[in-house]
Every structure is written in structure tokens, then in C-alpha cells.
């Protein structure tokens, strides 16, 4: 094996399969015969292979015959290739009759082998123009290559082919300076595709992809899509790099749809302004703003070359000035000349297969992953803005949140040469910030609003903001939580119409739904932190008060009150922690279960409110104020507490059953205080069973009516039961058998039931364990 000057490995290739079958030879020159008999019995051993380049899933080789000096170009699947590569090679071979040698590499044969097909093409020693000089090209050299590339592309278009993968490695220059096109595996016959609708696909190489090929704008891909890719190639030749850099497919699409390329003068100062404008015209976001044919590009490049060679400058020239003049059609030997009208038309449609759903899923998963562990509202807003703007292809975006029943701008996102900038603000929206007519329409209808071309919209076109700003595409999406608008996302793009397509606004709504949930979660988290801070302040105040009361010999009374508050508040807090942990597990799954997490968050809100009501009730008790009682069904109270404790019951592996009366009789009581009693009895039962080694852990809750006079509720467990020595002390304050207990739970329950005119009892259960029963009088 030898290493060539270019770094490629060459030598007698021994890895070609022993059985290689010729499927077809097309238009092969008389001096070229790929049949085995031409080279003798060991013909494969006389072939020298040179790896030229790897292009994604394709590997390009040069094959030379050691004795005859004949050579060919071969393309095969790379080791990581998908099944689509074989179809691409077969498709390119099927176009052999339409690919003229003046502008394209001609397929000669399609070989079949165990590892996949080999496409054999003619080879005149041409080199791919991928980083042709490993640096930016001189202007004179660039113009020569650009004219050759435009000629080759014009030839493909004149023969009814849309290439769809124009890039440097598919443009090849031979020793005579002729530039030819290769890589027709993704091309389509435009004339046969004119009646096909827009499809659901992304087709081509991401770095050179036109906005309409990315399926992010409501436009068909046509000849101008190839011109965009040609413009990206020209930019790379002149600047020595592409105008954009991206980390994944989603960001590449965003760059092509919403980012303006930096001026070529940013990278080098010897490029005439007219030439820079020519390249920028090719890569305009809106196809209507680009060159409309490769012939027009060829004409302007020819004028540039003429002026450059004569004056070493391009001064008296305006890119596109030849667009209005009729250009002569290219004519090739053996091919009838095609008039310009017979070429591709601007609205030609192209069917593309597969890809957009994958891109949308990537966007959603990327956003979900970024938001998964983020609870800080400011950081969360930045993540939401960045992911939404990139997915939508917006230049500018505003996030408004509803505060005190009025929208407030909370964040502004703006794309520029330095990338995407997110600014957190808090200001009332005005006419200079966004179109208020669109904002209030969306808030009133709770429906998204998509404007493909704002300049042509009669209803919103009179808005003062739209009159002052050249907005082309606009999208406004409401953020809805439990049927209420909690915010609005406004997006705009001033580069092209139809950017916010109807086919992927559903994904944007999904992102908006995630935004609503995440923002609400962050808000609740912030409220919880504030509540904890306030509770800390209350606890500090209580400690201070207790210190003062201790000076007047009332430490015992205040100690009992503080213990009561700590015990009762600990129950809803334990439920909050349990629900929060469960919600995190739902969100941390491979496919986040948002609805389950929302259910847990709602329980957290309810527990927080219940904790506040407990505090109020204890404050009322301390002031000896009236209790808030009403007529209620005892079963409703039981069901509410059972729902709150389901997670903890499942974690303890306890079977909980309920047998509730169907009687409509009610009690006159405080629902909060009765919830305290039932919750305390259930938690005590769970604690008792967790300490034992019972095979069956069962908790039974029943309610029944006795003689239309009393409602009786019992809570029975299968724990170790109650020691007979402790039976008389169970309801005494500060008495406990737990290591960490405060001895206030049953004492408070006993006092609450007695205050409601009932009694609380404890007794052994029927099959071991303990049973707690309380009675309440029926409301008259």
C-alpha cells in the first residue's frame, strides 16, 4: 500500500468481493470495457484503488488499471450508511441517458456486491472542489470556477433535473478547467413533478439546504433552491468557511430560515462589493429575491470576470441587472436546444420524502430535556425562548405573561450577527413593541394566529406596529393552563413570507403547552419558596413570643401551641414532598408524563392551601374565635384524605379499602379539622404497619349511621396493635411511643372530635392491629 501526496491510501485492492456482477454498461467509450475478459482471469488484482473522499454516507474512489492506465470513479455506501444510499446510487445510474458529459459525470455501470451497489462513473482526473485550495479563493480563480459551476447547473436545469444537493464535493473540475456536476442521487425530474403537492420531507445536505427544502416555509422547492445551495458554495469558496455554524439539524434549519449571513467583507477585504452582493442575492431567504435562473447567474458572473480582468475591480455593475435580459439557451451536442421558458418555472413543486417529523420530535425532546430540571423562572424563560425561536425560525420573539389580569412583556428574543440574544424585562406592551391587534385577538379567542404575509393582510395590515416595521411572517400562540390564558408567544420573521407553516405550528403549540406548564410550575415553586420564607418568619416570631411568655411562666402553654402547629403543618408538607418527588419521576421518564406530573402539582397546591387553613384554624383556636363549620357529608371528607395519601400508601405497600355508607345524612362540622383527624389516624396506621414484618398490610376505613343519630367512622390496621398499658394514656398531650413523635396528634384529634359533640375511641382490631373509632352527631 502507498500513500498518495493528497493523503489518500492507494494500492492493489484485495477487498473487492470475489463475485461482482455487472448489471449494465451505459454509453461506455470504446476504449473502456469493464468486462472481466478484458483484463484476464485475475483482473481484480490489477486494479489500484484510491479513496478520494467521504461524503456523509457515500465513499468516493478512483480505480486505475495497472497495465492499461484506464481509470474510473466509483461510489459506494460508507460503513455507516442507511438503506437509502443504494436507492440513491440506483437512481443516479437510471439518469445516465440524461446526464451529458459537457456538464455532468456520466454513469457507466452499476455493479452489485454483497455490501451493496457500486456506481461506476467516467473519470477524467477531475478533483472535487471541496476546499479546493484549503483556503479562500482569489477573485479571478473564484470567478472561473463559479462560471463553470453555473454552466453545469444550467445544463442540469435545462434538461429538467432539479439537483437538490449542490455542494462543493459534488462539483468537480478536470485538468482542462471544465466543471461538472455529480451526486445526482437526490435529483428529481421537475417536469414530471409539477403536479405533486408539497410533501413532508427534508432533502439535501443541511449546511447548504435552502429554506424551502428545510420544510419550514410554505414554498415549493424549485430551481431557485439549487441556486441557494450554489450561493452557499460560492460563499464558502470566497470566505473559506460557511456563513453559519450549527450544532444539530434544528439549528441548521434555523440558520437558513432566520439568520442573515455576515457580509463577506467581514472575512476578507479584497472582495468587490458587487461580487459580495451577487453571492448574497443567491442566498436570499425569499426565493423571489434570488436569481431566477442559473443562466442569469452565469451572465452576471461573466460580466464580473470581464471587468475584473480589465480593471482588477468590479465597479460599474449591479447584481441582477442581466435578469431582465433574455439569455441564450445552452445547447449541447446531440441535444436539442431548449428555450428558457422550457426550463424550470418558479412555482414548480417537488415531492420530498420523510424527515420533518424527526426534526419536530428533535425540537420537542431538546426543549423537554432542557426544561426537565430547571425550576428558576428566569432561566426557564431563557430556555423556552431560545428553543421556540430556533424551532420556529423566528428573527424576533416576545414572551408575555398575564399578571393581575393584564399582559406584561417578560422576555424579548432577537437574532443578530452575534447569535440569538434573550433579554429579560418587565414592561407593559406598547404599540412600538408588537402588533397589539394581533395580541388581543389571540388572548380573546385563545386560538393561535398565523400570518403568512403580513404586508398583504387587510385585517391586521393597518396596525401601527406593522406599518412601521417590515414584518413578513408573524405567529402568535396563546399559553393556556386549565382553560385560562397565562401568557402569549409572539414570533416574527422579516426575511420571507410563509415562514411559520401550518404543518408545524402544531409542534409550536406543543412547545407552548410545555411552556405554560413549566412556567406555572416555576411560579408555584417561587410561591412555595416565599411561603417557606414567610413560615420561617412566623416561626421566628413564635420563638420570640415564646421567649417573652416564658418570662411570665407561660412556657408550657406556648410550647403546646408551637408543637401543635409543627405537627399539623408537617402532614401537608409530607404530602407536598411526596407529590413533588412523584412529579419529578414522571418528568424524568424517557417520555415525560406531563399529565401525571400535573396531577401531582395540583395536589401540592391543595396541600399548601390546606396548610394555610390549618394555621388559620389554630390561630382561631388560640384566640378562642369561632370555627367555620357547615353541613357536610363525612364521605366527602374521607375521600379527599384518601386521595391525598394514595402515593404514600402505595410506597408503604399497603392495601387500603373503604366501605362508606350510602346515607345522605350530614354532620355539622369544620371540614379542615375533620380532615386533620382522619389524616392523622391514617398516617398513624401506616407508621404502625411499617415497623412490623406483616406479610399482608391492610388498612380499612368505614363509615356508617347508627339509629339516625350518629355517624361512626373507623380506621382499622393490621399492625402490632396497642399495648394495654398505654391504652389510658393515648389521648394525653405529649404522650408518644414513637422515637421521633411529639405526642400531640391523638390529643388534638380527641379535642377536635369532642368540640364537635362526638367521641374518639381506641380498641384492638378483630384480627390483630388497632382500630380507632369516632362518632359525630347527625346535623338537624
Secondary structure, 3 states (H helix, E strand, C coil): CEECCCCCEEEECCCCCCCCEEEEECCCCCCCCCCHHHCCCCHHHHEEEEEEEEECCEEEEEEEECCCCCEEEEEEECCCCCCHHHHHHHHHHHCHHHCCCCCECCEEEEEECCCCCEEEEECCCCEECCCCCCCCCCHHHHHHHHHHHHHHHHHHHHCCEECCCCCHHHEEECCCCCEEECCHHHCEEHHHHCCCCCCCECCCCHHHCCCCCCCCCCCCCCHHHHHHHHHHHHHHHHHCCCCCCCCCHHHHHHHHHHCCCCCHHHCCCCCCHHHHHHHHHHCCCCHHHCCCCHHHHHHHHHHHHHHHHHHCCCCCCCCCCCCCCCCCCCCCCCCCCCCHHHCCCCCCCCCCCCEHHHHHHHHHHHHHHHHCCCCCHHHHHHHHHHHHHHHHCCCEEEEEEEECCEEEEEEEEEEECCEEEEEEEEEECCCCCCCHHHHHHHHHHCCCEEECCHHHCCCCCCCHHHHHCCCCEEEEEEEEECCEEEEEEEEEECCCCCCCCCCCHHHHHHHHHHHHHHHHHHHHHHHHHHHHHHHHHHHHHHHHHHHHHHCCCCHHHHHHHHHHHHHHHHHHHHHHHHHHHHHHHHHCCCCCCHHHHHHHHHHHHHHHHHHHHHHHHHHHHHHCCCCCCEEECHHHHHHHHHHHHHHHHHHCCCEEEEECCCCCCCEEECHHHHHHHHHHHHHHHHHHHHCCCCCCCEEEEEEEEECCCEEEEEEEECCCCCCHHHHHHCCCCCCCCCCCCCCCHHHHHHHHHHHCCCEEEEEECCCCCEEEEEEEEECC
